[in-house]
């Protein structure tokens, strides 16, 4: 449906929820939930959008898959999005998605290299003569393909 009827969107590491807010406004019949570990930020705007909700959530919690499956509810389609995910957040979201059969789609846009992944990505980029972001995206694509198997296909944009 053009209005999002039957759709649940789970915006991981959402921050203040720019993406989630726009999607909730564009798809007024969809259920949109923001997830972020910072429950102290100003989120007054969330209450102004009827189909938008916020949950304080640590993406590294051991029950992450169960929490997202519950949030997906009985939607006809449940999509997880992660934009501007730094360091280990992108691989973790891929892992959660792969372990949660209730989730139907994953849209992932990593941003920067932080933490333990930085060194290996930088080294590989230098060795290949390409930009580090290209190596990061290809690495995540390979991880998706190995983790998801029959669950889905991966396209790079």
N, C-alpha and C positions, 0 to 999 in steps of 0.2 A: 504494500500500500504506500501511496505517496506521503501519507501523514505518519508513517511509522507504526501503524497498528500491528501488534503482535511482536514487535521488535524490542529487545532489551540491549542497551549499549552500556558496557562497563568500561569506564575511563580510568585506567590504572596510573598511579603517580600523577594525578590530575593537577596538582597545585590548586590554584584558585578556580580552575575549571573553565578556562576560555573555550576550549574545544567542546567540552560537555555542555556548556551553556548554549553555544551556537547550535549544536545538534539537537538539544532539547527544544529550542525555539523553532528550528526548521522541521522537526518531526514531532509535533505536539501530541500524537497518540503513542509515541514510544516511551518506554521507561528508561531513563538515563540515570546512572549512578556513578558518582565520582568516588574514587578511592585514593587516599593519600595518608601518609603516616603523620602529617602535621595537622592535628585537629585544632590548633590554636590560631590559625590564620583567619582573617576576616572573610566570612562566607555568607554575609547577610543577603547577597544576591540570590543564593540558592533557594531561599524561602519564597522568592518572588516568581519562581518558575515552577509551576505545579507538577510537572513530570520529571523534575530533577531532584536528586537526593545526594547526600554526602555520607560516607562512612570512613571513619578513621581506621586505617588498615596498614599493616606492615607486610609488604610483598614477600618478605623472607620468613613469614610465620609458617610453622609446619602445617597448619590447617588451611592454608591459602586456597587450595583447590576446592575444599568443602565450602568455604565462604563464598567463592565465586559461583559454584554450582547452585548454592542456595539463592544468591542474588539473581541468577539467571531465571529462576523460578520456572514457570510453565510457558514461557515465551515461545513463539513459533520459531524464532531465531534469536540467538544470543551472541553478540559480537564484543570482543575485547579489543580496546584500542590502547596503545601506548605511544605517546608522542614526546619527544625530547627526553628519552630515557638515557641516562648516563651510565657508563661503566657496566657493572654486572646486572643492572636492572633489565636490560633487553634479553640476555640469555635466561634470566630467571622467569620473565614473562613467557618466553617460549616454553620453558619447562612446565610451568603451571598450565598453560594452554594444552600441551600434549597430554597432561595427566588428568584433564577434566573433560570427559566425554560430553558433558552437557553444553559445552561451548562450541559454537558453530563456525566462528570466524575470528581471525586475528589480523589487526592492522597495526603494524609496528614501524615507527620512525625513530631510530636511535639518533643521538645527537653527538656527544663528545666522548673522548677516551679518558676514562678515569680509573683509578684503582689498578688491580693486578692485570687487567686486560690491556692496559695502555702499552706496556713495554713490548709485549709480543706482537701487537698490531703495528706499532711503529717500526719494529725490526723487519717484519714481513713486508711492509710498504717500501722501506728503503731497498730491500733485496729485490723487489719486483719493479721498482722505479715508478710506483704509482702513489696516489694520495692515500693517506691512512684511512679516510672515510670509505674509500672503495674496498679496502681490505676488510674493514669492519662489516660493511653491508654483505659482502660475499661470505664472510665467516658466519654471519647470522643466517644467511640463506642456506648455507650448508647444514647448519645446526637444525634449522626448521625441517629441511628435507630428511635428515636422519631421524629426528625425533617424531615427526608427524606421520610418516609412512602413508597409510591410506587415508588419514584424516583430512588431508588437503594438499593443494598445490601451492607453490611459492612463485610469485612473480616479482622481479625487481623493477622498480619504477625510478 
